[in-house]
Amino acid sequence: MSSQATPRYQQLKDEIVERISNGELKPGDRVPSENDLVVSGSVSRMTANRALRELTDEGYVKRVAGRGTFVADFRARSHVLEVQDIAVEIEARGHVYSSRVLRSSRQRARGEVARALDVDQGTDVCHLMLVHYENTVPVQLEDRHVLVSFAPECADQDFESHTPSAYLSSIAPMTEAEQVVRAAMPNRAVRRHLAMGTGEPALVVLRRTWSSGRPVTIARLHHPASRYELTGHYTPPGSKRAAPAGAAQLETLTQ
């Protein structure tokens, strides 16, 4: 769509989202005020107000009375103790999920992939690579290998319509999973796909999943550390979860 066909308030939103995505504006930074947008964007106050109001509604910024408008601490959140579909997580927060497929091909398992899946070198696997977005902001780069014997039609799926997790769960229930979470400095390609700034670390989740007693898929999931966090709540077997109403929620506490 040409810029002439795009409403002016949407252009203002896109410009601010781009500055947030590329790290120019970070959580807590002040964003242009209505007056700033009116002057710099040569728009009406109504247009500037709508742009900021919609950015607030979509979770990109927060408006503080008497102080101004600031970049929100926009962090995607996953459960550290459970394996969940990222699309479901994002939509549960009231945000818009989308994805872009970078790779979907059939290849031979080699090295660590074959060892992790406990198969012979050269076994057929499906290799998937996708970027997952929350409100158009990239929050996860998924690099996954799936046994073709478990999912023969994996490489033919439209993974921009449904996630690999949803597809694999539709084939057979996942009976077991393990994951490791570590901090790492990503390479240039990962930074580019996730719109990460130079020097920003990533949170990397290494996940292996079983079905019917055998490992069927492994995934390496990169997340920008500034836009992602893991949460979890554990209740021992036989115990009742305490009502959280009277306690501060950990995700609201500052470091």
Residue frames relative to the residue before (quaternion, step in Angstrom):
aa qw qx qy qz dx dy dz
M 1.0000 0.0000 0.0000 0.0000 0.00 0.00 0.00
S 0.4244 -0.7088 0.4999 0.2599 3.58 -0.84 0.88
S 0.6219 -0.5573 0.3940 0.3840 3.54 -1.24 0.55
Q 0.5963 0.5769 -0.3686 0.4193 3.62 1.14 -0.60
A 0.7080 0.4500 -0.2604 0.4779 3.58 1.10 -0.68
T 0.6111 0.5543 -0.3458 0.4469 3.58 1.28 -0.23
P 0.4928 -0.6632 0.4640 0.3194 3.62 -0.77 0.95
R 0.5911 -0.6182 0.3858 0.3459 3.57 -1.03 0.79
Y 0.6314 0.5271 -0.3554 0.4441 3.62 0.98 -0.72
Q 0.6419 0.5202 -0.3224 0.4619 3.58 1.10 -0.73
Q 0.6112 0.5381 -0.3501 0.4629 3.57 1.06 -0.69
L 0.6439 0.5116 -0.3223 0.4689 3.58 0.99 -0.83
K 0.6348 0.5255 -0.3225 0.4656 3.59 0.97 -0.83
D 0.6683 0.5141 -0.3028 0.4443 3.57 0.86 -1.00
E 0.6432 0.5284 -0.3263 0.4479 3.57 1.00 -0.80
I 0.6805 0.4745 -0.2923 0.4757 3.58 0.94 -0.86
V 0.6344 0.5212 -0.3327 0.4638 3.61 0.98 -0.82
E 0.6334 0.5308 -0.3311 0.4554 3.59 1.00 -0.80
R 0.6639 0.4978 -0.3055 0.4669 3.59 0.96 -0.83
I 0.6337 0.5006 -0.3277 0.4904 3.59 1.14 -0.61
S 0.6717 0.5240 -0.2978 0.4308 3.57 0.91 -0.96
N 0.7492 0.3962 -0.2323 0.4773 3.60 0.92 -0.84
G 0.6018 -0.6248 0.3358 0.3670 3.58 1.26 0.21
E 0.4316 0.6971 -0.4706 0.3261 3.58 1.25 0.01
L 0.7437 0.2043 -0.1257 0.6240 3.55 1.13 -0.78
K 0.1356 -0.8107 0.5686 0.0339 3.58 -0.69 1.11
P 0.6929 -0.4548 0.3317 0.4505 3.61 -1.24 0.34
G 0.7815 0.2956 -0.2479 0.4904 3.55 -0.85 1.04
D 0.5562 0.6003 -0.3982 0.4144 3.59 1.24 -0.30
R 0.4743 -0.6508 0.5116 0.2996 3.55 -1.14 0.68
V 0.2359 -0.7506 0.5998 0.1454 3.58 -1.00 0.82
P 0.6855 -0.4829 0.3228 0.4390 3.61 -1.18 0.39
S 0.4263 -0.6980 0.5211 0.2440 3.55 -1.02 0.87
E 0.7059 -0.4060 0.3387 0.4713 3.56 -1.30 0.04
N 0.6660 0.5061 -0.3067 0.4542 3.56 0.89 -0.94
D 0.6321 0.5340 -0.3308 0.4538 3.58 0.99 -0.84
L 0.6846 0.4871 -0.2856 0.4610 3.57 0.91 -0.95
V 0.6103 0.5511 -0.3518 0.4473 3.57 1.02 -0.75
V 0.7163 0.4445 -0.2531 0.4747 3.57 0.90 -0.97
S 0.7472 0.4196 -0.2424 0.4548 3.60 0.67 -1.08
G 0.7569 0.3836 -0.2133 0.4842 3.58 1.06 -0.70
S 0.3268 -0.7654 0.4910 0.2574 3.57 1.32 -0.09
V 0.4598 0.6552 -0.4581 0.3866 3.56 0.85 1.05
S 0.6006 -0.5481 0.4325 0.3898 3.54 -1.29 0.20
R 0.6282 -0.5255 0.4049 0.4065 3.56 -1.26 0.35
M 0.6064 0.5603 -0.3548 0.4387 3.60 1.06 -0.68
T 0.6573 0.5079 -0.3030 0.4671 3.59 0.98 -0.87
A 0.6601 0.5023 -0.3037 0.4688 3.59 0.92 -0.91
N 0.6507 0.5228 -0.3134 0.4528 3.57 0.97 -0.87
R 0.6600 0.5062 -0.3189 0.4545 3.59 0.93 -0.85
A 0.6277 0.5381 -0.3417 0.4470 3.59 0.97 -0.82
L 0.7065 0.4505 -0.2680 0.4754 3.60 0.82 -0.96
R 0.6279 0.5387 -0.3410 0.4464 3.59 1.02 -0.75
E 0.6933 0.4636 -0.2889 0.4701 3.60 0.89 -0.88
L 0.6125 0.5309 -0.3523 0.4679 3.60 1.05 -0.65
T 0.6324 0.5170 -0.3218 0.4787 3.57 1.10 -0.71
D 0.6642 0.5104 -0.3003 0.4562 3.58 0.89 -0.94
E 0.7159 0.4452 -0.2470 0.4777 3.58 1.06 -0.77
G 0.5797 -0.6557 0.3416 0.3426 3.58 1.27 0.11
Y 0.4789 0.6821 -0.4421 0.3315 3.59 1.22 0.10
V 0.8056 0.1071 -0.0264 0.5821 3.59 0.98 -0.81
K 0.2063 -0.7383 0.6201 0.1671 3.53 -1.32 0.25
R 0.2809 -0.7646 0.5635 0.1378 3.56 -0.96 0.93
V 0.1424 -0.7933 0.5908 0.0363 3.57 -0.72 1.13
A 0.4609 -0.7134 0.4554 0.2669 3.57 -0.56 1.19
G 0.8369 0.1879 -0.1647 0.4869 3.52 -0.90 1.00
R 0.7323 0.4076 -0.2356 0.4920 3.60 1.23 -0.18
G 0.6041 -0.5570 0.3744 0.4298 3.56 0.94 -0.80
T 0.5496 -0.5863 0.4830 0.3476 3.54 -1.32 -0.37
F 0.0817 -0.8233 0.5611 -0.0243 3.56 -0.81 1.07
V 0.5734 -0.5657 0.4601 0.3736 3.55 -1.23 0.51
A 0.4016 -0.7207 0.5138 0.2352 3.57 -0.81 1.02
D 0.5069 -0.5939 0.5151 0.3535 3.55 -1.27 0.40
F 0.0244 -0.8553 0.5154 -0.0464 3.51 0.46 1.33
R 0.1723 0.7925 -0.5617 0.1635 3.57 -0.12 1.28
A 0.3832 -0.6681 0.5846 0.2551 3.51 -0.90 0.94
R 0.1686 -0.8069 0.5635 0.0542 3.56 -1.05 0.70
S 0.0337 -0.7813 0.6233 0.0033 3.55 -0.97 0.94
H 0.5101 -0.6389 0.4867 0.3077 3.53 -1.24 0.50
V 0.3907 -0.7554 0.4775 0.2208 3.56 -0.65 1.12
L 0.7252 0.4348 -0.2400 0.4770 3.61 1.14 -0.53
E 0.7451 0.3404 -0.2019 0.5368 3.60 1.23 -0.10
V 0.3409 -0.6914 0.5909 0.2380 3.54 -1.30 0.40
Q 0.0446 0.8224 -0.5597 0.0919 3.55 -0.41 1.24
D 0.5549 -0.5849 0.4803 0.3455 3.54 -1.28 0.48
I 0.4573 -0.7148 0.4508 0.2771 3.59 -0.64 1.08
A 0.6114 0.5468 -0.3618 0.4429 3.62 1.04 -0.64
V 0.6480 0.5099 -0.3119 0.4720 3.57 1.01 -0.83
E 0.6288 0.5403 -0.3328 0.4494 3.59 0.98 -0.83
I 0.6960 0.4839 -0.2756 0.4534 3.55 0.84 -1.04
E 0.6895 0.4748 -0.2889 0.4644 3.58 0.86 -0.92
A 0.5998 0.5602 -0.3591 0.4444 3.61 1.15 -0.56
R 0.6610 0.4806 -0.3038 0.4897 3.57 1.21 -0.46
G 0.5360 -0.6366 0.3964 0.3877 3.57 1.30 0.01
H 0.5560 0.6015 -0.3899 0.4207 3.58 1.23 0.34
V 0.5214 -0.6425 0.4730 0.3026 3.55 -1.31 0.28
Y 0.2209 -0.7753 0.5825 0.1038 3.57 -0.85 1.05
S 0.1246 0.7521 -0.6449 0.0544 3.55 -1.17 0.69
S 0.1430 -0.7953 0.5830 0.0839 3.57 -1.25 0.27
R 0.1883 -0.7455 0.6252 0.1340 3.53 -1.33 0.32
V 0.3058 -0.7610 0.5483 0.1631 3.58 -0.73 1.08
L 0.2082 -0.7841 0.5771 0.0941 3.55 -0.79 1.08
R 0.8043 -0.0199 0.0500 0.5918 3.57 1.09 -0.70
S 0.1237 0.7475 -0.6480 0.0774 3.53 -1.12 0.76
S 0.2960 0.7707 -0.4945 0.2719 3.56 -0.03 1.28
R 0.4314 -0.6639 0.5486 0.2686 3.51 -1.34 0.37
Q 0.0912 0.7968 -0.5905 0.0900 3.58 -0.92 0.91
R 0.5577 -0.5910 0.4640 0.3527 3.55 -1.34 -0.06
A 0.4486 -0.6894 0.5002 0.2708 3.57 -0.91 0.90
R 0.0016 -0.7905 0.6115 -0.0348 3.54 -0.91 0.97
G 0.8617 0.2066 -0.0965 0.4532 3.54 -1.33 0.25
E 0.8643 -0.0718 0.0666 0.4934 3.52 -0.97 -0.98
V 0.5878 0.5681 -0.3797 0.4331 3.60 1.13 -0.54
A 0.6727 0.4838 -0.2946 0.4760 3.59 0.90 -0.92
R 0.6593 0.5054 -0.3152 0.4589 3.59 0.97 -0.84
A 0.6688 0.5079 -0.3102 0.4456 3.59 0.92 -0.87
L 0.7258 0.4044 -0.2345 0.5047 3.58 1.06 -0.73
D 0.3737 -0.7627 0.4562 0.2657 3.58 1.35 0.02
V 0.5025 0.6064 -0.4493 0.4218 3.56 0.87 1.04
D 0.6339 -0.5256 0.4043 0.3980 3.56 -1.30 0.25
Q 0.5861 -0.5395 0.4625 0.3892 3.55 -1.22 0.51
G 0.7735 0.3323 -0.2497 0.4785 3.59 -0.92 0.90
T 0.4433 0.6817 -0.4640 0.3513 3.59 1.28 0.01
D 0.5177 -0.6607 0.4492 0.3062 3.60 -0.99 0.84
V 0.0470 0.7682 -0.6368 0.0472 3.54 -0.98 0.97
C 0.3740 -0.6658 0.5914 0.2589 3.52 -1.33 0.37
H 0.1707 -0.7876 0.5870 0.0775 3.58 -0.81 1.03
L 0.0525 -0.8042 0.5914 -0.0265 3.55 -0.71 1.17
M 0.0330 0.7621 -0.6467 -0.0015 3.54 -1.15 0.69
L 0.0646 0.8043 -0.5811 0.1060 3.57 -0.71 1.14
V 0.2658 -0.6894 0.6379 0.2171 3.51 -1.33 0.39
H 0.1884 -0.7736 0.5983 0.0898 3.57 -0.87 1.01
Y 0.1784 -0.8067 0.5616 0.0448 3.56 -0.93 1.01
E 0.1485 -0.7345 0.6536 0.1057 3.53 -1.23 0.67
N 0.8140 -0.1111 0.0131 0.5700 3.57 -0.46 1.24
T 0.7024 -0.4903 0.2164 0.4684 3.57 0.99 1.04
V 0.5898 0.5423 -0.3859 0.4572 3.64 1.22 0.04
P 0.3997 -0.7260 0.4943 0.2624 3.65 -0.71 0.97
V 0.0618 -0.8305 0.5535 -0.0076 3.58 -0.74 1.07
Q 0.8126 0.0909 -0.0623 0.5724 3.61 1.17 -0.26
L 0.1558 -0.7253 0.6622 0.1058 3.52 -1.15 0.82
E 0.1469 -0.8117 0.5642 0.0355 3.56 -0.52 1.23
D 0.0282 -0.7677 0.6397 -0.0257 3.56 -0.80 1.11
R 0.0790 0.8497 -0.5024 0.1391 3.57 -0.10 1.33
H 0.1377 -0.7418 0.6492 0.0966 3.54 -1.24 0.67
V 0.0848 -0.7952 0.6004 -0.0067 3.56 -0.93 1.01
L 0.4811 -0.6525 0.4963 0.3106 3.59 -0.95 0.81
V 0.4364 -0.6986 0.5025 0.2628 3.58 -0.79 1.01
S 0.6075 0.5597 -0.3612 0.4327 3.60 1.06 -0.62
F 0.6675 0.4657 -0.2944 0.5009 3.60 1.18 -0.50
A 0.8043 0.0896 -0.0070 0.5874 3.59 0.96 -0.89
P 0.1675 -0.8511 0.4895 0.0897 3.62 0.37 1.23
E 0.7567 0.3778 -0.2080 0.4914 3.62 1.05 -0.67
C 0.2674 0.8181 -0.4796 0.1710 3.56 1.28 0.28
A 0.7115 0.4787 -0.2742 0.4353 3.61 0.78 -1.00
D 0.6722 0.5042 -0.2944 0.4553 3.60 1.23 -0.35
Q 0.5151 0.6750 -0.4047 0.3395 3.60 1.26 -0.08
D 0.4000 -0.6673 0.5711 0.2618 3.54 -1.28 0.49
F 0.0960 -0.8534 0.5115 0.0295 3.56 0.08 1.29
E 0.5376 0.5416 -0.4526 0.4613 3.56 1.19 0.46
S 0.6428 0.4831 -0.3155 0.5039 3.57 1.34 -0.10
H 0.7793 -0.0118 0.0027 0.6265 3.58 1.16 -0.57
T 0.5307 -0.6600 0.4344 0.3067 3.56 -1.09 0.68
P 0.6295 -0.5072 0.4108 0.4216 3.59 -1.23 0.30
S 0.6289 0.5434 -0.3471 0.4344 3.61 0.97 -0.77
A 0.6634 0.4949 -0.3074 0.4695 3.58 0.93 -0.89
Y 0.6515 0.5174 -0.3186 0.4543 3.59 0.95 -0.86
L 0.6907 0.4810 -0.2945 0.4526 3.59 0.80 -0.98
S 0.6454 0.5153 -0.3227 0.4624 3.59 1.02 -0.73
S 0.6330 0.5381 -0.3319 0.4468 3.58 1.14 -0.58
I 0.6209 0.5431 -0.3411 0.4507 3.59 1.20 -0.49
A 0.7565 -0.1914 0.1790 0.5992 3.55 0.86 -1.03
P 0.5567 -0.6132 0.4287 0.3609 3.60 -1.04 0.63
M 0.4052 -0.6757 0.5593 0.2578 3.54 -1.11 0.73
T 0.2407 -0.8351 0.4848 0.0987 3.57 -0.53 1.17
E 0.7994 0.0512 0.0001 0.5986 3.59 1.21 -0.38
A 0.0233 0.7941 -0.6071 0.0164 3.56 -1.14 0.60
E 0.0652 -0.7583 0.6442 0.0759 3.52 -1.24 0.47
Q 0.0032 0.8098 -0.5867 -0.0067 3.55 -1.10 0.56
V 0.2141 -0.7329 0.6370 0.1060 3.49 -1.29 0.67
V 0.1439 -0.7772 0.6084 0.0711 3.57 -0.97 0.89
R 0.1032 0.7977 -0.5870 0.0921 3.55 -0.81 0.98
A 0.4347 -0.6506 0.5471 0.2975 3.54 -1.27 0.38
A 0.0549 0.7976 -0.5968 0.0681 3.57 -1.04 0.77
M 0.4029 -0.6536 0.5720 0.2886 3.53 -1.28 0.40
P 0.3125 -0.7947 0.4884 0.1798 3.62 -0.39 1.19
N 0.5367 -0.6087 0.4685 0.3493 3.53 -1.25 0.39
R 0.7474 -0.4317 0.2718 0.4257 3.53 -1.33 0.18
A 0.6496 0.5290 -0.3287 0.4360 3.61 0.96 -0.82
V 0.6457 0.5063 -0.3216 0.4725 3.59 0.97 -0.85
R 0.6400 0.5275 -0.3308 0.4503 3.59 0.93 -0.86
R 0.6603 0.5146 -0.3140 0.4479 3.56 0.94 -0.88
H 0.6899 0.4878 -0.2922 0.4479 3.58 0.84 -0.94
L 0.7595 0.3636 -0.1919 0.5040 3.61 1.07 -0.73
A 0.4028 -0.7404 0.4581 0.2824 3.59 1.29 0.22
M 0.2989 0.7716 -0.4967 0.2618 3.56 0.93 0.98
G 0.4856 -0.6654 0.4907 0.2842 3.52 -1.12 0.70
T 0.6181 -0.5335 0.4211 0.3951 3.56 -1.23 0.43
G 0.8005 0.2708 -0.2121 0.4908 3.56 -0.86 0.97
E 0.5557 0.5982 -0.4100 0.4064 3.60 1.21 -0.15
P 0.3589 -0.7350 0.5290 0.2264 3.62 -0.84 0.91
A 0.3274 -0.7139 0.5798 0.2167 3.52 -1.33 0.26
L 0.3273 -0.6541 0.6297 0.2618 3.52 -1.33 0.39
V 0.1051 -0.8107 0.5757 0.0147 3.56 -0.67 1.12
V 0.1382 -0.7695 0.6207 0.0586 3.55 -0.83 1.06
L 0.1361 -0.7533 0.6400 0.0654 3.57 -0.79 1.07
R 0.0120 0.8336 -0.5468 0.0776 3.56 -0.50 1.19
R 0.0566 -0.7688 0.6368 0.0162 3.57 -0.98 0.95
T 0.1141 -0.8215 0.5587 0.0011 3.56 -0.82 1.04
W 0.2561 -0.7748 0.5677 0.1087 3.54 -1.07 0.89
S 0.0147 -0.7442 0.6650 0.0608 3.50 -1.36 0.37
S 0.8436 0.0176 -0.0605 0.5333 3.56 -0.89 0.99
G 0.7584 -0.4490 0.2144 0.4210 3.54 0.89 0.97
R 0.7371 0.3433 -0.2423 0.5292 3.63 1.18 0.15
P 0.5063 -0.6256 0.4804 0.3486 3.60 -1.08 0.59
V 0.1161 -0.8292 0.5457 0.0337 3.58 -0.82 0.97
T 0.8096 0.0667 -0.0395 0.5819 3.59 1.18 -0.36
I 0.0839 -0.7498 0.6519 0.0757 3.54 -1.21 0.62
A 0.0701 -0.8043 0.5899 0.0112 3.57 -1.07 0.71
R 0.1753 -0.7229 0.6577 0.1187 3.51 -1.22 0.72
L 0.0752 -0.8278 0.5552 -0.0287 3.57 -0.46 1.26
H 0.1355 -0.7968 0.5869 0.0478 3.58 -0.51 1.21
H 0.0266 -0.7857 0.6180 -0.0084 3.58 -1.04 0.86
P 0.4765 -0.6301 0.5118 0.3377 3.63 -1.00 0.68
A 0.4769 -0.7052 0.4378 0.2890 3.59 -0.67 1.06
S 0.6678 0.5121 -0.3087 0.4432 3.60 1.08 -0.65
R 0.7723 0.3301 -0.1765 0.5133 3.60 1.20 -0.35
Y 0.7335 0.3713 -0.2161 0.5266 3.59 1.16 0.40
E 0.0671 0.7796 -0.6221 0.0273 3.54 -1.13 0.66
L 0.3411 -0.7116 0.5793 0.2043 3.55 -1.27 0.50
T 0.0759 -0.7914 0.6058 0.0301 3.56 -0.98 0.85
G 0.0432 0.8070 -0.5887 0.0190 3.56 -1.19 0.35
H 0.0726 -0.7615 0.6419 0.0524 3.55 -1.22 0.55
Y 0.0986 -0.8152 0.5706 0.0096 3.55 -0.68 1.14
T 0.0611 -0.7651 0.6406 0.0208 3.55 -0.96 0.95
P 0.4408 -0.7075 0.4755 0.2811 3.64 -0.60 1.05
P 0.6201 -0.5488 0.3974 0.3955 3.60 -1.10 0.62
G 0.7987 0.2770 -0.2242 0.4848 3.56 -0.93 0.94
S 0.6452 0.4987 -0.3251 0.4788 3.57 1.29 -0.16
K 0.3916 -0.7003 0.5476 0.2373 3.53 -1.19 0.63
R 0.4781 -0.6743 0.4763 0.2999 3.57 -0.89 0.90
A 0.4522 -0.6894 0.5008 0.2636 3.55 -0.93 0.95
A 0.5044 -0.6298 0.4907 0.3289 3.57 -1.08 0.73
P 0.3233 -0.7964 0.4789 0.1785 3.62 -0.66 1.04
A 0.3929 0.7728 -0.4559 0.2014 3.61 1.24 -0.16
G 0.7687 0.3858 -0.2135 0.4632 3.59 0.91 -0.82
A 0.6658 0.4943 -0.2988 0.4723 3.59 1.26 -0.02
A 0.5347 -0.6024 0.4797 0.3480 3.54 -1.14 0.64
Q 0.3944 -0.6965 0.5432 0.2534 3.56 -1.00 0.81
L 0.5418 -0.6690 0.3961 0.3194 3.57 -0.78 1.05
E 0.6647 0.5327 -0.3282 0.4083 3.60 0.94 -0.82
T 0.6459 0.5156 -0.3290 0.4568 3.59 1.25 -0.25
L 0.5903 0.5935 -0.3708 0.4023 3.58 1.24 -0.24
T 0.4158 -0.6942 0.5258 0.2620 3.56 -1.06 0.73
Q 0.5804 -0.5908 0.4265 0.3636 3.55 -1.23 0.45
